[in-house]
Amino acid sequence: MYVPNHTHPSLYVMSDLLTPRQPDPNNSPDYQTVTSSITRYRLENGRTYHAYQDGSYMFPNDLYECDRLDWQYYCIKHLMGGELHFAPFSQNDPPRKVLDIGTGTGIWAVDMGDEYPTARIIGTDLTPIQPDYVPPNVIFEIDDCLQEWRFRELFDFVHLRCMLGSIRDFKDDIAVKAFDHLEPGGWLEAQELHCSIQCDDNTMPPDFPPKVHFDDLEDATASEQRPLRIAHTYAQGMRDAGFVDVVERTYKIPINSWPINRKYKELGKMWEENFAQGISAFSMAPLHRIRGLNRKQIEIMLIDVRKGLSDQSVHAYQKFYVVWGRKPYPGEVPEPRGEAEMTDI
Ligand SMILES: C[S@@+](CC[C@H](N)C(=O)[O-])C[C@H]1O[C@@H](n2cnc3c(N)ncnc32)[C@H](O)[C@@H]1O
């Protein structure tokens, strides 16, 4: 049975309210202030954006985007053959304390709560878009992962997925902090989309509009210290932070149903739907805030991008990285191990 989650109505902000852990909504004037400042969303070009740490993250938080995030979750689950994670936890060796950074709609955290009923799962995010009813072992907290992490306990599993555009530098913003907040032997796993549009068989012309567009978005977001082109830095970032047994696995996600292989054809169809719903969300704030374009100009630019994304004569794909590594035990001499694996379409 699912129970009301801890953020509704008791919104709890890690960085602002460390004690008491759960502010009393009836007695605490701070609670009122914090709650309204978190939910007074920025409205811009017809979309809403997080209010806490306003401007830090450039993608919307409205219902339309939440639906897309859930759809993207199913696409990725399909890509990974239904696996929730690759860090070596199982029903026989379940995680005990799990942290999901940038949990979004909380869908992974909820699935983890169901999968591992004895584990305690905490999902954190800048914005309170998590569901009202969740498994009893799942809670959500409002927290900015770019600030100092002040969790009171150590975790044995820290997870993040699709944080492109959210962080500046994976090693400093995530890996080093996760290392400090993991028990020895605990695992960090990052699952990340690499936005660049790529192609292996020369069917993509250099001026292919989706490629040109994503390259421009990548340059724009990098100039604001929120790079979309970041997944390829994760494995080295983990090693540099001290993790061992680091494995990097990369997948290809076709941009539409061009592949012959049935699984990837289906995945491409799902991913095309993800783009159809998401391309405006990915583009609007970066191109408005950084490039100074207005909504109409951006929507006009997107006409050719959308056409390109549905063009099956171009065999284009994006890469998806899954990287996991272990915090060594005290005194453990790390072996220079670690693997890189690539799946093909
Ligand atoms: C693309 S969504 C991914 C959500 C979820 N991990 C998933 O895979 O469905 C990125 C999430 O990161 C959150 N986020 C962005 N910057 C953050 C920060 N500095 N601290 C915590 N969460 C952040 C956003 O609010 C958003 O919900």
The ligand as a Tripos MOL2 file, in Angstrom:
@<TRIPOS>MOLECULE
LIG
   27    29     1     0     0
SMALL
NO_CHARGES

@<TRIPOS>ATOM
      1 C1         15.7900   15.4840  -16.7740 C.3       1 LIG1
      2 S1         15.1880   15.4660  -15.1410 S.3       1 LIG1
      3 C2         15.5420   13.7640  -14.6860 C.3       1 LIG1
      4 C3         14.6730   13.2810  -13.5770 C.3       1 LIG1
      5 C4         14.8820   11.8100  -13.1870 C.3       1 LIG1
      6 N1         16.2080   11.5760  -12.6750 N.3       1 LIG1
      7 C5         14.5720   10.9160  -14.3480 C.2       1 LIG1
      8 O1         15.4900   10.2800  -14.8820 O.co2     1 LIG1
      9 O2         13.3900   10.8480  -14.7410 O.co2     1 LIG1
     10 C6         16.4070   16.3460  -14.1950 C.3       1 LIG1
     11 C7         15.9240   16.6390  -12.7960 C.3       1 LIG1
     12 O3         17.0220   17.1930  -12.0710 O.3       1 LIG1
     13 C8         16.5310   18.2110  -11.2350 C.3       1 LIG1
     14 N2         17.6300   19.1010  -10.9130 N.ar      1 LIG1
     15 C9         18.2400   19.9900  -11.7220 C.ar      1 LIG1
     16 N3         19.2100   20.6270  -11.0740 N.ar      1 LIG1
     17 C10        19.2170   20.1370   -9.8070 C.ar      1 LIG1
     18 C11        19.9790   20.4290   -8.6360 C.ar      1 LIG1
     19 N4         20.9210   21.3560   -8.6720 N.pl3     1 LIG1
     20 N5         19.7070   19.7530   -7.5120 N.ar      1 LIG1
     21 C12        18.7290   18.8220   -7.4860 C.ar      1 LIG1
     22 N6         17.9670   18.5060   -8.5570 N.ar      1 LIG1
     23 C13        18.2080   19.1680   -9.6990 C.ar      1 LIG1
     24 C14        15.4450   18.8610  -12.0810 C.3       1 LIG1
     25 O4         14.5430   19.6020  -11.2910 O.3       1 LIG1
     26 C15        14.8080   17.6720  -12.7620 C.3       1 LIG1
     27 O5         13.7240   17.1600  -12.0350 O.3       1 LIG1
@<TRIPOS>BOND
     1     1     2 1
     2     2     3 1
     3     2    10 1
     4     3     4 1
     5     4     5 1
     6     5     6 1
     7     5     7 1
     8     7     8 2
     9     7     9 1
    10    10    11 1
    11    11    12 1
    12    11    26 1
    13    12    13 1
    14    13    14 1
    15    13    24 1
    16    14    15 ar
    17    14    23 ar
    18    15    16 ar
    19    16    17 ar
    20    17    18 ar
    21    17    23 ar
    22    18    19 1
    23    18    20 ar
    24    20    21 ar
    25    21    22 ar
    26    22    23 ar
    27    24    25 1
    28    24    26 1
    29    26    27 1
@<TRIPOS>SUBSTRUCTURE
     1 LIG1         1 GROUP 0 **** ****
